[in-house]
Amino acid sequence: MSKRWSYLTVEVKPTWTGLKAEDIQAELNRQGQLGWELVNTLVSTPMGVALLVFKKEL
């Protein structure tokens, strides 16, 4: 039987100075503690929102 996955996307919004590494790190740690694994990060523009894509096995 193949594995089944659930997916989660989380937006990390930049401050007026841009994306902060500590904001992304905090979100990664928060979701990791809940059992989510990061599979991709998308940033549309250098000063844009970071979209974190996570998965978790059902």
Contacts in CASP RR format, 6 or more apart in sequence:
PFRMAT RR
TARGET T0000
AUTHOR 0000-0000-0000
METHOD contacts of the structure
MODEL  1
MSKRWSYLTVEVKPTWTGLKAEDIQAELNRQGQLGWELVNTLVSTPMGVA
LLVFKKEL
3 57 0 8 1.000
4 57 0 8 1.000
4 58 0 8 1.000
5 55 0 8 1.000
5 56 0 8 1.000
5 57 0 8 1.000
5 58 0 8 1.000
6 55 0 8 1.000
6 56 0 8 1.000
6 57 0 8 1.000
6 58 0 8 1.000
7 53 0 8 1.000
7 54 0 8 1.000
7 55 0 8 1.000
8 31 0 8 1.000
8 36 0 8 1.000
8 53 0 8 1.000
8 54 0 8 1.000
8 55 0 8 1.000
8 56 0 8 1.000
9 51 0 8 1.000
9 52 0 8 1.000
9 53 0 8 1.000
9 54 0 8 1.000
10 27 0 8 1.000
10 31 0 8 1.000
10 51 0 8 1.000
10 52 0 8 1.000
10 54 0 8 1.000
11 49 0 8 1.000
11 50 0 8 1.000
11 51 0 8 1.000
11 52 0 8 1.000
12 19 0 8 1.000
12 23 0 8 1.000
12 24 0 8 1.000
12 27 0 8 1.000
12 49 0 8 1.000
12 50 0 8 1.000
12 51 0 8 1.000
12 52 0 8 1.000
13 49 0 8 1.000
14 20 0 8 1.000
14 47 0 8 1.000
14 48 0 8 1.000
14 49 0 8 1.000
14 50 0 8 1.000
15 23 0 8 1.000
18 47 0 8 1.000
18 48 0 8 1.000
19 43 0 8 1.000
19 47 0 8 1.000
19 48 0 8 1.000
19 50 0 8 1.000
24 50 0 8 1.000
24 52 0 8 1.000
27 52 0 8 1.000
28 38 0 8 1.000
28 52 0 8 1.000
31 38 0 8 1.000
31 52 0 8 1.000
31 54 0 8 1.000
32 54 0 8 1.000
35 56 0 8 1.000
36 54 0 8 1.000
36 55 0 8 1.000
36 56 0 8 1.000
37 54 0 8 1.000
37 55 0 8 1.000
37 56 0 8 1.000
38 52 0 8 1.000
38 53 0 8 1.000
38 54 0 8 1.000
39 53 0 8 1.000
39 54 0 8 1.000
39 55 0 8 1.000
40 52 0 8 1.000
40 53 0 8 1.000
41 50 0 8 1.000
41 51 0 8 1.000
41 52 0 8 1.000
41 53 0 8 1.000
42 50 0 8 1.000
42 51 0 8 1.000
42 53 0 8 1.000
43 49 0 8 1.000
43 50 0 8 1.000
43 51 0 8 1.000
END
